[in-house]
Amino acid sequence: MNNYIAKIGVAAVILAMGTTASMAQNQWTKIGNGPTYEMADAQCNLMAMGAQQGQFAMGSASFVAGAAIGNAIGNAIRVAYVKKQCMTMQGWKWMPVEATKVAVVNGKKVAVRNPNGKKTAEICVRNPASCQ
């Protein structure tokens, strides 16, 4: 039974490492009016803390451990979703680094593509009136 719990713990750590690694490829980009990044981030972190839910489980040790791990994963997903939606309401968008570099370097109406090459948006950097 302890071996089973250890395997679940290792899987959770690998999942967390994968999530952290994928985060390094994106960044928050200003898309509208709103506060500075630091202010929006602080406010959204406070809001996201309230998204977590508790859990109660009775049964064998492996069942309780599984319920706790499942609740932790669910809470992490819920907190990330609330933070992303809050940041969007504050005028910030989670975008691939490659897309933001292309939009800033060209200084014109450019096609923004995700890492798979699919066109996701067009951005006007210098003169929004010319993009009509």
C-alpha contacts under 8 A as a table, 3 or more apart, distances in Angstrom:
res1	aa1	res2	aa2	distance
1	M	4	Y	5.13
1	M	5	I	6.48
1	M	62	S	6.74
2	N	5	I	5.10
2	N	6	A	6.17
3	N	6	A	5.04
3	N	7	K	6.26
4	Y	7	K	5.16
4	Y	8	I	6.39
4	Y	62	S	7.60
5	I	8	I	5.12
5	I	9	G	6.23
5	I	62	S	6.45
5	I	65	A	7.01
5	I	66	G	7.90
6	A	9	G	5.02
6	A	10	V	6.21
7	K	10	V	5.12
7	K	11	A	6.20
8	I	11	A	5.09
8	I	12	A	6.23
8	I	66	G	7.79
9	G	12	A	5.09
9	G	13	V	6.30
10	V	13	V	5.13
10	V	14	I	6.24
11	A	14	I	5.14
11	A	15	L	6.15
12	A	15	L	5.03
12	A	16	A	6.17
12	A	69	I	7.73
13	V	16	A	5.05
13	V	17	M	6.15
14	I	17	M	5.06
14	I	18	G	6.20
15	L	18	G	5.17
15	L	19	T	6.28
16	A	19	T	5.10
16	A	20	T	6.25
17	M	20	T	5.11
17	M	21	A	6.12
18	G	21	A	5.11
18	G	22	S	6.23
19	T	22	S	5.30
19	T	23	M	6.36
20	T	23	M	5.16
20	T	24	A	6.89
21	A	24	A	5.61
21	A	25	Q	7.67
22	S	25	Q	5.79
22	S	26	N	7.62
23	M	26	N	5.67
23	M	27	Q	7.84
24	A	27	Q	7.60
25	Q	96	P	6.00
25	Q	97	V	5.93
26	N	94	W	6.45
26	N	95	M	5.37
26	N	96	P	4.22
26	N	97	V	5.04
27	Q	94	W	5.61
27	Q	95	M	5.64
27	Q	96	P	6.35
27	Q	97	V	6.02
28	W	92	W	5.96
28	W	93	K	5.34
28	W	94	W	4.61
28	W	95	M	6.26
29	T	92	W	5.43
29	T	93	K	5.21
29	T	94	W	6.34
29	T	95	M	6.52
29	T	100	T	7.31
30	K	91	G	5.98
30	K	92	W	4.57
30	K	93	K	6.43
31	I	91	G	5.37
31	I	92	W	5.45
31	I	93	K	6.39
32	G	90	Q	7.96
32	G	91	G	4.53
32	G	92	W	6.97
33	N	90	Q	7.47
33	N	91	G	5.58
34	G	40	A	7.98
34	G	90	Q	5.26
34	G	91	G	5.29
35	P	39	M	5.97
35	P	40	A	5.87
35	P	90	Q	6.70
35	P	91	G	7.72
36	T	39	M	5.41
36	T	40	A	6.20
37	Y	40	A	5.16
37	Y	41	D	5.82
37	Y	92	W	7.75
38	E	41	D	5.16
38	E	42	A	6.12
39	M	42	A	5.25
39	M	43	Q	6.21
40	A	43	Q	5.23
40	A	44	C	6.02
40	A	87	M	6.40
40	A	90	Q	6.17
41	D	44	C	5.18
41	D	45	N	5.97
41	D	87	M	7.06
42	A	45	N	5.18
42	A	46	L	6.37
43	Q	46	L	5.27
43	Q	47	M	6.32
44	C	47	M	4.91
44	C	48	A	5.95
44	C	82	V	7.86
44	C	83	K	5.40
44	C	86	C	5.63
44	C	87	M	6.43
45	N	48	A	5.09
45	N	49	M	6.32
45	N	83	K	6.48
46	L	49	M	5.40
46	L	50	G	7.26
47	M	50	G	5.73
47	M	51	A	7.36
47	M	82	V	7.54
47	M	83	K	7.33
47	M	86	C	7.90
48	A	51	A	5.30
48	A	52	Q	7.71
48	A	79	V	5.06
48	A	80	A	7.44
48	A	82	V	5.49
48	A	83	K	5.46
49	M	52	Q	6.26
49	M	79	V	6.77
51	A	75	N	7.35
51	A	78	R	6.35
51	A	79	V	5.72
51	A	82	V	7.11
52	Q	75	N	5.13
52	Q	76	A	7.91
52	Q	78	R	6.98
52	Q	79	V	6.65
53	Q	71	N	7.77
53	Q	75	N	6.54
54	G	71	N	7.54
55	Q	67	A	7.78
55	Q	68	A	7.20
55	Q	71	N	6.68
57	A	63	F	7.75
57	A	64	V	5.50
57	A	67	A	6.59
58	M	63	F	7.72
58	M	64	V	6.29
59	G	63	F	6.03
59	G	64	V	6.29
60	S	63	F	5.21
60	S	64	V	6.32
61	A	64	V	5.21
61	A	65	A	6.08
62	S	65	A	5.02
62	S	66	G	6.00
63	F	66	G	5.06
63	F	67	A	6.10
64	V	67	A	5.03
64	V	68	A	6.15
65	A	68	A	5.09
65	A	69	I	6.18
66	G	69	I	5.14
66	G	70	G	5.99
67	A	70	G	5.05
67	A	71	N	6.02
68	A	71	N	5.09
68	A	72	A	6.15
69	I	72	A	5.04
69	I	73	I	6.23
70	G	73	I	5.20
70	G	74	G	6.13
71	N	74	G	5.02
71	N	75	N	6.01
72	A	75	N	5.06
72	A	76	A	6.18
73	I	76	A	5.11
73	I	77	I	6.30
74	G	77	I	5.20
74	G	78	R	6.11
75	N	78	R	4.99
75	N	79	V	6.00
76	A	79	V	5.23
76	A	80	A	6.18
77	I	80	A	5.26
77	I	81	Y	6.20
78	R	81	Y	5.16
78	R	82	V	6.22
79	V	82	V	5.22
79	V	83	K	6.12
80	A	83	K	5.17
80	A	84	K	6.11
81	Y	84	K	5.19
81	Y	85	Q	6.22
82	V	85	Q	5.25
82	V	86	C	6.03
83	K	86	C	5.05
83	K	87	M	6.06
84	K	87	M	5.21
84	K	88	T	6.23
84	K	93	K	7.80
84	K	94	W	7.47
85	Q	88	T	5.09
85	Q	89	M	6.32
86	C	89	M	5.11
86	C	90	Q	6.32
87	M	90	Q	4.90
87	M	91	G	6.41
87	M	92	W	5.26
87	M	93	K	6.82
88	T	91	G	5.17
88	T	92	W	4.93
88	T	93	K	5.55
89	M	92	W	7.36
95	M	99	A	6.91
95	M	100	T	6.99
96	P	99	A	5.43
96	P	100	T	6.67
96	P	114	N	6.70
96	P	115	P	7.44
97	V	100	T	5.30
97	V	101	K	6.25
98	E	101	K	5.24
98	E	102	V	6.32
98	E	114	N	7.82
98	E	115	P	7.59
99	A	102	V	5.27
99	A	103	A	6.31
99	A	112	V	5.35
99	A	113	R	6.02
99	A	114	N	6.65
100	T	103	A	5.18
100	T	104	V	6.28
100	T	112	V	7.85
101	K	104	V	5.34
101	K	105	V	6.04
102	V	105	V	5.37
102	V	106	N	6.29
102	V	110	V	7.63
102	V	112	V	7.20
103	A	106	N	5.96
103	A	107	G	6.56
103	A	108	K	7.54
103	A	109	K	7.88
103	A	110	V	6.17
103	A	111	A	7.86
103	A	112	V	6.89
103	A	123	I	6.55
103	A	124	C	7.95
103	A	125	V	6.97
104	V	107	G	5.58
104	V	125	V	6.88
106	N	109	K	8.00
106	N	110	V	7.23
107	G	124	C	7.54
107	G	125	V	5.27
107	G	126	R	5.81
108	K	123	I	7.72
108	K	124	C	5.77
108	K	125	V	5.64
108	K	126	R	6.27
108	K	127	N	7.61
109	K	122	E	6.39
109	K	123	I	5.43
109	K	124	C	4.51
109	K	125	V	6.70
109	K	131	C	6.40
110	V	122	E	5.55
110	V	123	I	5.73
110	V	124	C	7.00
111	A	119	K	6.38
111	A	120	T	7.49
111	A	121	A	6.05
111	A	122	E	4.69
111	A	123	I	6.85
112	V	119	K	5.83
112	V	120	T	5.71
112	V	121	A	5.25
112	V	122	E	5.78
112	V	123	I	7.14
113	R	116	N	7.52
113	R	117	G	5.26
113	R	118	K	5.27
113	R	119	K	4.40
113	R	120	T	5.40
113	R	121	A	7.27
114	N	117	G	5.40
114	N	118	K	5.64
114	N	119	K	6.67
114	N	120	T	6.52
115	P	118	K	7.56
124	C	127	N	6.44
124	C	128	P	5.27
124	C	131	C	6.19
125	V	128	P	6.80
127	N	130	S	5.71
127	N	131	C	7.33
128	P	131	C	5.37
128	P	132	Q	7.38
129	A	132	Q	5.88
